[in-house]
């Protein structure tokens, strides 16, 4: 039994009631595991919750929600703990920790997978790839399936198969009142519309059902690298080249210094480069023909785009985004890579002065635009690219300087912005959240919030107030 220290302002009777009802682990400031359990992925977030309720099932989740209602304390919900601004923790409140919920069930005949809310992307991929199947997800394996999906879900399969939410068949949700409901196109369709892009505003999703597609196990994927000074010519070539590529290909342009990875020869480590990372979600031989012009441009400094296991592609960027680093991020969408946007992208890449700082430019379009924009709460599907500026350090030293670099990048692109991906938002205020969804969808989300969470219990997120 965990011991909650007396200085935590929790109603003793309410806490005793929770203990009697709870089968998971309750961790408070007096517990040996507290400092480890309260950590989240972004090391710059250092919060001290009054209680961490590590749930084993729906009954635990309902009990923890009930404690939050009775005490009035802030309630944070944690899946993978990857929230950029740290919404998966709080000071002096209750963290409903879903990370113990690891159930995955794959149906290879129906090509579906059910995943509980604590599952990480790499865990889901491992189970689905056992059958040569996958669902579109993110690009770092230790990201939580729940948070990624609820905000939309961009990744290497999105131009072929759409966003994560475009492959969602149903969800189970515990509401602010503790009711367990299912939502799909046929049941509670309004809630299903809202959770596909609206984040955790309407309840705690305990289980997801995804549609799967044949992928791999071998795909043509990986980065092609050029010296950073080649960026102006490369980006203009890239802009023209991608207008003709099929939807099977998804790419991202990344400016950074070469990380010291085993797959990269040591003589390139620390060198400023621009790279195009590609994934071809189709036959390798077709991908080789599509990617041939890119591989011939320059020529490149290093070509690491080769046939590889899909699981290896999914884990490729993990070393660049480990737990515990200090991260600061700002993001925006742009309609196209105009000459002005390219000039800004080049200038900001040349201004990188940290081996850990980088920024990707994700290629959008394809299947993302093939979905009815009004069919889910996701924002603008017409954008051409998403920029995500990531300043990173190993700790507080130098963090302010990298944060300022990120802010300067964002300000430089402000005149060209066409929206923002909600999962890449920081704590940027209501106007930016409204921008992420657009006015009509935002008003509809407010009405849905009024229906499912009128007291705004679930407000530690990109919050949509009841209205």
C-alpha positions in Angstrom: 0.0 0.0 0.0 1.4 3.4 -1.0 1.8 6.1 1.6 0.6 9.6 0.7 2.5 12.3 2.6 0.5 14.6 4.9 1.5 17.8 3.0 -0.6 16.7 0.0 -4.0 18.4 0.1 -6.2 15.4 -0.6 -9.4 14.8 1.3 -8.5 11.8 3.5 -11.9 10.2 3.3 -11.9 10.5 -0.5 -8.5 9.0 -0.7 -9.4 6.1 1.6 -12.5 5.5 -0.6 -10.2 5.3 -3.7 -7.8 2.9 -2.0 -10.7 0.6 -1.2 -11.8 0.6 -4.9 -8.5 0.7 -6.7 -6.5 -2.3 -8.0 -3.6 -0.5 -9.6 -0.8 1.4 -8.0 -1.2 4.6 -6.1 1.9 6.7 -5.9 2.4 9.9 -3.8 5.2 12.2 -2.9 6.3 9.9 0.0 6.8 6.9 -2.1 10.2 5.6 -3.3 8.9 5.3 -6.9 7.4 8.9 -6.9 10.2 10.7 -8.7 10.5 8.0 -11.3 6.7 7.8 -11.9 6.2 11.5 -12.2 8.8 11.9 -15.0 7.5 12.6 -18.5 9.4 12.4 -21.9 10.2 16.2 -22.0 12.8 16.7 -19.3 12.1 20.4 -19.1 8.7 19.5 -17.5 9.2 19.0 -13.8 5.8 18.7 -12.1 4.8 17.3 -8.7 1.3 15.8 -8.7 -0.4 15.0 -5.4 -1.3 11.5 -6.6 -0.4 9.3 -9.5 -3.1 6.7 -10.1 -1.7 3.9 -12.3 -4.8 2.2 -13.6 -5.2 -1.5 -14.5 -8.6 -1.2 -16.1 -11.8 0.8 -16.6 -12.8 0.4 -13.0 -9.6 2.1 -11.8 -10.1 4.9 -14.3 -13.7 5.5 -13.2 -12.5 5.5 -9.6 -9.7 8.0 -10.3 -12.1 10.3 -12.2 -14.5 10.2 -9.3 -11.7 11.3 -6.9 -11.0 14.2 -9.3 -14.6 15.3 -9.3 -15.0 15.0 -5.5 -11.8 16.9 -4.6 -11.8 19.5 -7.4 -8.1 18.9 -7.9 -6.6 19.2 -11.4 -6.8 16.0 -13.4 -4.1 15.1 -16.0 -4.3 12.0 -18.2 -1.1 10.2 -19.2 -0.7 7.6 -21.9 2.8 7.7 -23.3 3.7 11.0 -21.6 4.9 12.6 -24.8 2.8 15.8 -24.6 5.2 18.5 -25.8 3.9 21.1 -23.2 3.6 18.5 -20.4 -0.2 18.2 -20.3 0.2 14.6 -19.1 1.3 15.8 -15.6 0.3 18.5 -13.2 1.3 20.2 -10.0 -0.7 19.4 -6.9 -3.3 17.4 -8.8 -4.2 13.8 -9.9 -2.4 12.1 -12.7 -4.5 9.3 -14.2 -1.7 7.1 -15.6 -2.8 4.7 -18.3 0.6 3.3 -19.0 -0.1 -0.1 -17.4 -2.9 -0.7 -20.0 -0.9 -2.7 -22.6 -3.5 -5.0 -24.2 -3.3 -5.5 -28.0 -5.4 -7.8 -30.0 -4.8 -8.2 -33.8 -7.4 -9.8 -36.1 -5.4 -10.6 -39.3 -8.6 -11.8 -41.1 -10.6 -8.7 -40.5 -7.4 -6.6 -40.6 -8.1 -4.8 -37.4 -6.2 -4.2 -34.1 -7.5 -3.2 -30.7 -5.1 -1.4 -28.5 -5.5 -0.2 -24.9 -4.6 3.4 -23.9 -1.1 2.6 -22.5 0.2 1.0 -25.7 3.2 2.7 -27.3 3.7 2.9 -31.1 6.5 0.4 -31.2 4.5 -2.1 -29.2 1.5 -1.9 -31.6 3.8 -2.1 -34.7 5.5 -5.2 -33.4 2.2 -7.1 -33.0 0.7 -5.9 -36.4 3.9 -6.6 -38.3 3.8 -10.2 -37.2 1.1 -10.5 -39.8 2.6 -8.1 -42.4 0.1 -5.4 -41.4 0.3 -1.8 -40.0 -1.9 1.2 -39.2 -0.6 4.7 -39.8 1.1 6.1 -36.7 3.9 8.3 -35.6 7.7 8.4 -36.1 9.1 7.6 -32.6 8.3 4.2 -31.1 8.0 5.3 -27.5 5.2 7.7 -28.3 1.8 6.8 -26.8 -0.8 5.5 -29.3 -3.5 7.4 -27.4 -2.2 11.0 -27.5 -0.9 10.6 -31.0 -4.2 9.3 -32.3 -6.5 11.7 -30.5 -4.7 14.7 -32.1 -4.7 13.2 -35.6 -1.6 11.1 -36.1 1.0 11.9 -38.8 3.7 9.5 -39.9 5.3 7.6 -42.7 2.2 5.9 -44.0 -0.1 9.0 -44.1 0.0 9.9 -47.7 -0.9 6.3 -48.7 -3.4 5.4 -45.9 -4.3 8.7 -44.2 -3.9 9.9 -40.6 -4.2 7.6 -37.6 -7.7 9.0 -37.1 -8.7 8.1 -40.6 -8.1 4.4 -39.7 -9.9 4.5 -36.5 -13.0 2.2 -36.4 -14.2 2.7 -32.8 -13.1 3.8 -29.3 -14.2 3.1 -25.8 -14.4 6.2 -23.7 -14.9 6.9 -19.9 -16.7 10.3 -19.6 -16.3 12.9 -16.9 -19.3 11.3 -15.2 -17.6 7.9 -15.1 -19.8 6.4 -17.8 -18.2 3.9 -20.2 -19.4 4.5 -23.8 -18.4 3.2 -27.2 -18.1 5.7 -30.1 -18.0 4.8 -33.8 -19.6 6.0 -37.0 -22.8 4.2 -36.0 -22.8 4.7 -32.2 -22.4 8.1 -30.5 -21.2 9.4 -33.8 -20.9 13.0 -32.5 -18.3 11.8 -29.9 -16.5 9.8 -32.5 -16.3 12.9 -34.7 -14.8 14.8 -31.8 -12.2 12.4 -30.5 -10.7 12.2 -34.1 -8.7 15.3 -33.7 -10.2 16.9 -30.6 -7.7 15.3 -28.2 -8.6 14.3 -24.7 -11.3 17.0 -24.2 -14.3 14.7 -24.0 -13.2 11.8 -21.8 -10.5 9.2 -21.4 -10.3 6.8 -24.3 -9.5 3.4 -22.9 -9.3 1.4 -26.1 -8.9 2.0 -29.8 -9.8 -0.2 -32.7 -7.8 0.5 -35.9 -8.0 -0.6 -39.5 -4.8 -2.3 -40.7 -3.1 -2.4 -44.1 -0.5 -4.6 -45.8 2.8 -3.0 -45.1 6.3 -4.5 -45.3 7.8 -6.3 -43.6 10.4 -4.7 -45.9 10.0 -1.2 -47.2 12.3 1.2 -49.1 13.1 3.9 -46.6 15.6 6.0 -44.9 17.5 9.3 -45.3 19.5 10.8 -48.1 22.0 13.5 -46.9 23.5 16.5 -48.5 25.7 19.3 -47.0 23.7 22.0 -45.4 25.0 24.5 -48.0 23.1 22.5 -50.7 19.8 23.3 -49.1 18.7 26.2 -51.4 19.1 24.1 -54.6 17.9 20.8 -52.9 14.7 22.3 -51.6 13.8 23.8 -55.0 14.4 20.5 -56.7 12.4 18.7 -54.0 9.5 21.1 -54.3 9.2 20.3 -58.0 9.9 16.6 -57.7 7.2 15.9 -55.1 4.5 17.2 -57.4 4.9 14.1 -59.5 5.4 11.4 -56.8 2.7 8.8 -56.0 0.8 8.7 -52.7 2.8 5.6 -51.7 5.7 8.0 -51.0 5.9 10.1 -47.8 8.9 12.3 -47.1 10.3 14.7 -44.6 13.1 17.2 -45.1 15.3 17.6 -42.0 17.9 20.2 -41.2 20.3 19.3 -38.4 23.9 18.2 -37.5 24.6 14.6 -38.2 24.0 12.6 -35.0 26.6 10.0 -33.9 24.6 6.9 -35.0 26.2 3.5 -35.7 24.6 3.5 -39.2 26.5 6.7 -40.2 30.2 6.7 -40.7 32.1 8.6 -38.0 33.6 11.1 -40.4 30.1 12.6 -41.0 29.2 12.9 -37.3 28.6 16.5 -36.3 28.4 17.8 -39.9 25.5 20.2 -40.7 23.3 18.6 -43.3 20.0 18.7 -45.0 18.4 15.3 -45.5 15.3 13.9 -47.1 13.9 10.9 -45.2 11.6 8.7 -47.3 9.2 5.8 -46.9 7.7 4.1 -49.9 4.6 2.1 -48.9 4.6 -0.2 -51.8 6.8 -2.6 -53.7 10.5 -1.9 -53.2 11.3 -2.0 -56.9 8.6 0.7 -57.6 10.0 2.8 -54.8 13.5 2.6 -56.3 12.2 4.0 -59.6 10.3 6.8 -57.8 13.2 7.8 -55.7 15.9 7.6 -58.4 15.8 11.3 -59.2 16.2 12.3 -55.6 19.1 9.9 -55.1 20.9 11.3 -58.2 20.6 14.9 -57.2 23.7 16.6 -56.1 25.1 13.9 -55.8 24.3 13.3 -52.2 26.8 13.2 -49.4 25.4 9.9 -48.1 22.5 7.6 -49.2 21.0 5.5 -46.5 17.6 5.0 -48.2 17.6 1.3 -48.7 15.2 -1.7 -48.3 14.8 -2.2 -44.5 12.3 -3.7 -42.1 9.3 -1.4 -41.5 10.0 -1.8 -37.7 13.6 -0.5 -38.3 12.2 2.6 -40.0 9.8 3.2 -37.2 12.6 3.1 -34.7 15.1 5.1 -36.8 14.5 8.5 -35.1 14.3 7.1 -31.6 17.9 8.1 -30.7 17.2 11.7 -31.6 14.3 12.0 -29.2 15.2 10.2 -26.0 13.4 10.6 -22.7 14.8 13.2 -20.4 16.2 15.8 -22.9 14.9 19.3 -22.6 12.7 20.1 -25.6 11.0 23.2 -26.8 8.9 23.2 -29.9 6.8 25.4 -32.2 5.1 24.4 -35.3 3.0 25.6 -38.3 1.6 24.4 -41.6 2.3 26.1 -44.9 0.4 25.8 -48.1 3.5 25.3 -50.3 7.3 25.6 -50.4 7.3 29.0 -52.1 10.7 30.7 -52.8 10.1 32.8 -49.7 9.4 29.8 -47.5 12.5 28.0 -48.8 14.7 31.0 -48.2 13.5 31.1 -44.5 13.9 27.3 -44.2 17.5 27.6 -45.4 18.4 30.5 -43.2 17.0 28.9 -40.1 18.8 25.6 -40.8 22.1 27.5 -41.2 21.4 29.1 -37.8 21.4 25.8 -35.9 24.2 25.8 -33.4 23.4 22.8 -31.3 24.0 19.1 -32.2 20.6 18.2 -30.7 18.4 20.8 -32.4 16.6 20.1 -35.7 13.5 20.7 -37.6 11.5 18.4 -40.0 9.3 19.6 -42.8 6.7 16.9 -43.3 5.2 16.3 -46.7 1.4 16.2 -46.5 -1.3 15.7 -49.2 -2.2 12.3 -50.7 -4.7 10.3 -48.7 -4.9 13.0 -46.1 -6.8 15.1 -48.5 -8.9 12.2 -49.7 -11.0 12.3 -46.6 -14.1 14.5 -46.1 -12.7 17.4 -44.1 -15.9 17.7 -42.1 -16.0 14.1 -41.2 -13.7 14.5 -38.2 -12.4 17.3 -35.9 -9.0 17.4 -37.5 -7.9 20.8 -38.8 -7.1 21.9 -42.3 -6.3 19.0 -44.6 -5.3 21.2 -47.5 -1.9 22.3 -46.2 1.1 21.1 -48.2 3.7 20.8 -45.4 4.1 20.9 -41.6 7.1 22.6 -40.0 8.1 21.5 -36.5 11.0 23.4 -35.0 12.6 21.4 -32.1 15.2 23.0 -29.8 16.8 20.5 -27.6 19.5 20.3 -24.9 20.6 17.7 -22.4 19.6 19.9 -19.5 19.1 23.6 -18.5 22.4 24.7 -19.9 21.8 26.4 -23.2 18.1 25.7 -23.2 17.1 29.4 -23.3 19.2 29.9 -26.4 17.6 27.0 -28.2 14.2 28.1 -27.2 14.9 31.5 -28.7 16.1 29.9 -31.9 12.7 28.1 -32.1 10.8 31.3 -31.5 12.7 33.1 -34.2 12.0 30.3 -36.7 8.3 30.5 -36.0 8.2 34.2 -36.2 10.0 34.2 -39.5 7.4 31.8 -41.0 4.4 33.6 -39.4 3.4 35.5 -42.6 3.2 32.2 -44.5 1.4 30.0 -42.0 -1.8 28.2 -43.0 -2.7 26.4 -39.8 -1.1 24.1 -37.2 -1.2 20.4 -36.3 -2.7 20.3 -32.8 -0.3 17.6 -31.5 2.6 20.0 -32.2 1.1 22.9 -30.2 2.6 24.1 -27.0 0.8 26.2 -24.4 0.0 28.9 -26.9 -3.5 30.0 -25.9 -7.1 29.8 -27.2 -6.5 31.7 -30.5 -3.9 29.1 -31.6 -6.2 26.2 -30.7 -9.0 27.8 -32.7 -6.5 28.2 -35.6 -5.8 24.5 -35.4 -9.4 23.6 -36.1 -10.9 26.5 -37.9 -13.9 28.4 -36.7 -16.8 26.0 -37.7 -15.2 22.9 -36.2 -14.1 24.8 -33.1 -17.7 25.9 -32.4 -18.9 22.3 -32.9 -16.2 21.1 -30.5 -17.3 23.6 -27.9 -20.9 22.3 -28.1 -19.6 18.7 -27.8 -17.5 19.7 -24.8 -20.7 21.1 -23.2 -22.4 17.8 -23.7 -19.7 15.4 -22.5 -17.6 17.5 -20.0 -19.5 20.7 -19.1 -17.4 21.1 -15.9 -14.2 21.0 -18.0 -12.7 18.3 -15.8 -10.5 17.3 -18.7 -8.8 20.7 -19.2 -5.1 19.8 -19.1 -4.9 19.4 -22.9 -5.3 21.7 -25.9 -8.4 22.8 -24.1 -11.7 23.6 -25.8 -14.0 25.3 -23.2 -17.6 24.2 -22.9 -19.9 26.5 -24.9 
